[in-house]
Amino acid sequence: MQLPPSLTERLPFLAPLEQDWLPFHRAVLIGASAFYLLFLFQLTQGGGFPPLMDLVFVPVHEGGHLLFRFAGWEFLAVAGGTMLQLGVPLMLAMWFIFKRQVPGTVFCMFFFFEQFLPIATYMADARAQELPLLTVGDADYVIHDWNYLFDALGVLDHDIGIARVVRVIGWIGMLGTVGWLVWRGVKSPAVERKPQPFF
């Protein structure tokens, strides 16, 4: 990917994006593809590893509420949970993109899009409010994030429709990310040396 010279001159930190992606072993392609396909299959079945992975993001989500609470704006504090839940894998993906490492980029982007699914479930519950809620801090002051956000935005009556769109985006993103991994893996030259470390 060639960036305009003027852009890289003004923003030299973008220069790594002009480099080719690092090659990686076919064994990584096979192992990673098997992992993602198994994960996607388990998502369709509603069990297995995916719910455990979602639990990893619960403290990230709750931490987002605490982090953005410092801004002093309740809307941002409530939205901050989802913002950090998506922001963490996206920021990690950016790190791998600048390092030009395909497997790390794919892993982070896959779970960025995977988090659209539990977010969609939470969104679809905005009016019904049947899901159990977690909080950090005062247990007497627990609000449903998406009931509050959708109500503030005037779209509460469309919670299920919005959730469906978010869920579709998540699935398209996950499938597209795995497809990009396979495309890069097939295109990647054979690697004779040791694979690049993630960090």
QUIKA-V68619 format. One record per pair of residues at least 6 apart in sequence whose ideal C-beta (glycine too) atoms are under 8 Angstrom apart, sorted by the first residue. I is the first residue (numbers start at 1). GAP is how many residues later the second one is. Records with the same first field share a line. If there is no record, write none. Layout:
I: GAP  GAP
This chain:
1: 16  17
2: 16
3: 11  14  15
7: 7
8: 6  7  10
16: 82  83  84
17: 80  81
19: 81
20: 80
21: 79  80  81  163  167
22: 77  78  79  80  174
23: 165  166  167  168
24: 77  78  79  161  164  167  171  172
25: 166  170
26: 159  164
28: 75  157  167
29: 152  153  156  157  159
32: 71  74  75  149
33: 145  148  149  152
36: 70  74  138  141  142  145
37: 141
38: 10  11
39: 9  10  11  75
40: 134  135  138
42: 6  7  8
43: 7  71  74
50: 64
53: 58  61
54: 61  64
57: 28  31  58  61
58: 76
60: 24  25  28
61: 20  21  23  24
62: 19  72  73  74
63: 21  73
64: 16  17  18  19  20  21  23
65: 12  13  15  16  71
66: 70  71
67: 13  17
68: 8  9  11  12  15  16
69: 8  11
71: 6
75: 73  74  77
78: 65  67  70  71
79: 66  70
81: 64
82: 37  63
85: 30  34
86: 26  29  33
89: 19  20  22  23  26
90: 18  19  22
92: 12  16
93: 11  12  15  16  19
95: 9
96: 8  9  11  12  102
97: 8
101: 95  97
102: 79  82  83  86
103: 78  95
104: 94
106: 71  72  74  75
109: 64  68
110: 64  67  68
112: 61
113: 56  57  58  59  60  61  64
114: 56  60
115: 55
116: 50  51  53  54  57
117: 50  53  54
119: 47  51
120: 43  44  46  47  50
121: 10  42
122: 9  23  24
123: 23  27  36  39  40  43
124: 35  36  39  40
125: 6  19  21  34
126: 18  20  21  24  25  30  33
127: 20  29  30  32
129: 15  18
131: 13
133: 9  10  11
135: 6  7
146: 13
147: 9
150: 6  8  9  12
155: 7
